[in-house]
Amino acid sequence: VVTLDAEGRAYLNNREITLEDLERTLGNLAADDPEVAVLVRGDERLEYGKVVQVMKILYKVRITRMALVTLSE
C-alpha cells in the first residue's frame, strides 16, 4: 500500500519513503513478481498532481495491477 498524506509525504506499508526510493523499491518488487498489486491511498486534501506522480512511478516500473483506494464518509 502506497499512502500519500495531506502534506504530500509518501509511505510504503506505513513506512515513510522518498519518491526516488519508492520507485526503486517498487521496481524491485515488480522484477521479483510481475503480478504484484499496489493500492494507492491519498489524503482527500492532497493535490491530485501528487497522486499522478505515484501513478507515473507505477507505470515506469511496469506495475499493472493497481487500484486507488477511497474511504467512505
Backbone hydrogen bonds, N-H to C=O, Kabsch-Sander energy under -0.5 kcal/mol:
donor,donor_aa,acceptor,acceptor_aa,energy
2,V,39,L,-3.3
3,T,1,V,-0.5
3,T,11,Y,-2.5
4,L,41,R,-2.6
5,D,9,R,-2.2
8,G,5,D,-2.1
10,A,17,I,-0.6
11,Y,3,T,-2.2
12,L,15,R,-2.8
13,N,1,V,-3.1
13,N,11,Y,-0.6
15,R,12,L,-1.3
16,E,14,N,-0.5
17,I,10,A,-2.6
22,L,18,T,-2.5
23,E,19,L,-2.3
24,R,20,E,-2.0
25,T,21,D,-2.9
26,L,22,L,-2.9
27,G,23,E,-2.2
28,N,24,R,-2.0
29,L,25,T,-2.3
30,A,26,L,-2.7
31,A,27,G,-1.9
32,D,28,N,-2.1
33,D,29,L,-2.4
36,V,33,D,-2.3
38,V,65,R,-2.2
40,V,67,A,-2.9
41,R,2,V,-3.2
41,R,39,L,-0.5
42,G,69,V,-0.6
43,D,4,L,-2.2
46,L,43,D,-1.9
50,K,47,E,-1.4
51,V,47,E,-0.8
51,V,48,Y,-0.5
52,V,48,Y,-1.9
53,Q,49,G,-1.8
54,V,50,K,-1.4
55,M,51,V,-2.3
56,K,52,V,-2.4
57,I,53,Q,-1.7
58,L,54,V,-2.4
59,Y,55,M,-2.3
60,K,56,K,-2.7
61,V,57,I,-2.3
62,R,59,Y,-1.2
63,I,58,L,-2.9
64,T,62,R,-0.8
65,R,36,V,-0.6
66,M,64,T,-1.0
67,A,38,V,-1.7
69,V,40,V,-3.1
